[in-house]
Amino acid sequence: MTPYIAFGFLFHAPSMRVLLHRRAPNAAVYPDRWSFFGGKAEAEDAGDPIATWRRELREELGITVEAARIQPLRDYASSEGVYRYVFF
């Protein structure tokens, strides 16, 4: 499986607001910064970035988002060589 990361934010269209995560000041990576929800692909995601992001939202927020409601925003290769998928 090719490594990738799937992450993004929740968007509430009626209020035009987004939900982001504020990282802890002692976080190992990007401490004390606003961040997207998400993470690395796992075998159970079967190489599907949307499945990865849905799983991460269940793990991090305890919510289930229907796959049909997920909108891709961007995908690209990072300078570290990891492919990234961004959703909302």
VOBA-1610 file (N, C-alpha, C; in pm, whole numbers, padded with zeros to 5 digits, always signed):
BEGIN
Met+00085-00119+00000Met+00000+00000+00000Met+00089+00125+00000Thr+00059+00217-00087Thr+00130+00344-00092Thr+00089+00429+00028Pro+00186+00483+00101Pro+00149+00564+00217Pro+00082+00695+00177Tyr-00020+00731+00251Tyr-00087+00859+00230Tyr-00150+00904+00361Ile-00186+01029+00363Ile-00254+01088+00478Ile-00384+01148+00425Ala-00491+01130+00499Ala-00620+01191+00464Ala-00663+01278+00581Phe-00692+01403+00553Phe-00730+01494+00660Phe-00817+01606+00605Gly-00874+01684+00695Gly-00960+01793+00652Gly-01032+01856+00769Phe-01135+01932+00736Phe-01211+02005+00837Phe-01359+01986+00811Leu-01440+02012+00911Leu-01584+02007+00894Leu-01634+02147+00861Phe-01728+02155+00770Phe-01781+02283+00724Phe-01932+02286+00743His-01982+02390+00810His-02125+02409+00831His-02170+02523+00739Ala-02229+02486+00624Ala-02265+02583+00520Ala-02359+02693+00568Pro-02466+02662+00644Pro-02557+02771+00684Pro-02490+02883+00763Ser-02393+02848+00847Ser-02325+02951+00927Ser-02191+02993+00867Met-02147+02920+00762Met-02017+02947+00701Met-01902+02931+00801Arg-01915+02835+00892Arg-01812+02809+00993Arg-01743+02676+00968Val-01621+02668+01015Val-01545+02543+01005Val-01508+02496+01145Leu-01488+02366+01157Leu-01441+02308+01282Leu-01300+02256+01258Leu-01206+02309+01336Leu-01066+02268+01332Leu-01025+02217+01469His-00905+02167+01478His-00850+02113+01601His-00733+02202+01646Arg-00734+02242+01773Arg-00620+02317+01828Arg-00527+02215+01894Arg-00407+02201+01839Arg-00311+02103+01891Arg-00260+02147+02028Ala-00231+02051+02111Ala-00182+02078+02247Ala-00045+02147+02241Pro-00016+02229+02339Pro+00115+02296+02342Pro+00232+02199+02349Asn+00210+02079+02401Asn+00318+01981+02413Asn+00312+01873+02305Ala+00234+01896+02199Ala+00226+01799+02089Ala+00363+01782+02024Ala+00395+01660+01982Ala+00525+01631+01923Ala+00544+01703+01789Val+00435+01720+01714Val+00441+01783+01582Val+00347+01904+01581Tyr+00392+02015+01531Tyr+00312+02139+01520Tyr+00240+02174+01650Pro+00312+02187+01760Pro+00246+02219+01887Pro+00176+02355+01884Asp+00065+02361+01957Asp-00009+02488+01978Asp-00052+02556+01848Arg-00092+02476+01749Arg-00138+02531+01621Arg-00274+02474+01586Trp-00347+02549+01503Trp-00473+02499+01449Trp-00441+02394+01345Ser-00523+02289+01340Ser-00493+02176+01254Ser-00621+02113+01202Phe-00606+02036+01095Phe-00715+01955+01042Phe-00728+01827+01124Phe-00840+01758+01108Phe-00859+01624+01164Phe-00814+01524+01060Gly-00754+01414+01103Gly-00716+01311+01009Gly-00590+01239+01050Gly-00541+01155+00958Gly-00421+01081+00989Gly-00381+00986+00877Lys-00291+00896+00912Lys-00232+00803+00815Lys-00328+00691+00778Ala-00310+00642+00656Ala-00387+00527+00608Ala-00353+00404+00690Glu-00453+00319+00711Glu-00434+00191+00777Glu-00488+00082+00686Ala-00447-00040+00709Ala-00486-00152+00623Ala-00637-00163+00607Glu-00712-00138+00714Glu-00858-00149+00709Glu-00923-00049+00612Asp-00850+00055+00573Asp-00904+00156+00480Asp-00900+00109+00335Ala-00828+00001+00310Ala-00819-00060+00176Ala-00773+00038+00068Gly-00684+00131+00104Gly-00630+00224+00006Gly-00726+00333-00038Asp-00834+00353+00036Asp-00936+00452+00001Asp-00922+00574+00093Pro-00876+00689+00041Pro-00857+00807+00125Pro-00984+00854+00195Ile-01099+00840+00131Ile-01225+00880+00196Ile-01252+00788+00315Ala-01229+00658+00298Ala-01246+00565+00410Ala-01151+00600+00524Thr-01030+00641+00490Thr-00933+00681+00593Thr-00985+00800+00671Trp-01033+00902+00599Trp-01079+01022+00669Trp-01203+00993+00752Arg-01293+00911+00700Arg-01413+00875+00777Arg-01374+00802+00906Arg-01278+00709+00896Arg-01231+00637+01015Arg-01169+00733+01116Glu-01086+00823+01066Glu-01022+00920+01156Glu-01125+01008+01226Leu-01230+01050+01155Leu-01334+01132+01218Leu-01407+01053+01327Arg-01430+00923+01302Arg-01493+00838+01405Arg-01401+00828+01528Glu-01271+00807+01503Glu-01177+00792+01613Glu-01156+00922+01691Glu-01142+01032+01619Glu-01107+01159+01683Glu-01227+01236+01737Leu-01340+01228+01667Leu-01457+01307+01706Leu-01577+01223+01748Gly-01573+01093+01719Gly-01686+01008+01752Gly-01806+01029+01661Ile-01782+01076+01539Ile-01892+01100+01445Ile-01873+01016+01320Thr-01985+00989+01252Thr-01982+00919+01125Thr-02035+01015+01019Val-01956+01037+00918Val-01994+01124+00806Val-02017+01035+00684Glu-02131+01051+00620Glu-02161+00974+00501Glu-02058+01005+00392Ala-02011+00903+00325Ala-01910+00922+00220Ala-01958+01019+00112Ala-02087+01017+00080Ala-02142+01103-00024Ala-02136+01251+00013Arg-02123+01282+00142Arg-02120+01422+00186Arg-01978+01479+00189Ile-01880+01394+00170Ile-01740+01438+00176Ile-01698+01498+00042Gln-01640+01616+00050Gln-01595+01687-00070Gln-01443+01693-00073Pro-01381+01652-00183Pro-01236+01668-00193Pro-01200+01815-00212Leu-01096+01857-00147Leu-01050+01995-00160Leu-00920+02001-00239Arg-00828+01908-00207Arg-00697+01910-00273Arg-00626+01779-00247Asp-00540+01738-00338Asp-00450+01626-00311Asp-00316+01660-00376Tyr-00208+01618-00307Tyr-00074+01655-00352Tyr+00030+01570-00282Ala+00149+01566-00336Ala+00263+01499-00273Ala+00337+01601-00188Ser+00361+01567-00063Ser+00434+01657+00026Ser+00582+01655-00007Ser+00655+01749+00048Ser+00800+01753+00026Ser+00868+01633+00092Glu+00798+01567+00188Glu+00852+01448+00253Glu+00823+01321+00174Gly+00750+01333+00064Gly+00721+01218-00020Gly+00595+01142+00017Val+00513+01198+00103Val+00386+01134+00143Val+00273+01204+00068Tyr+00185+01124+00009Tyr+00072+01182-00063Tyr-00033+01223+00038Arg-00094+01340+00016Arg-00194+01396+00110Arg-00323+01424+00036Tyr-00433+01387+00102Tyr-00567+01415+00052Tyr-00635+01505+00153Val-00694+01615+00106Val-00761+01710+00194Val-00909+01712+00158Phe-00994+01699+00261Phe-01140+01695+00243Phe-01209+01795+00332Phe-01336+01820+00299Phe-01425+01893+00391Phe-01564+01837+00377
//
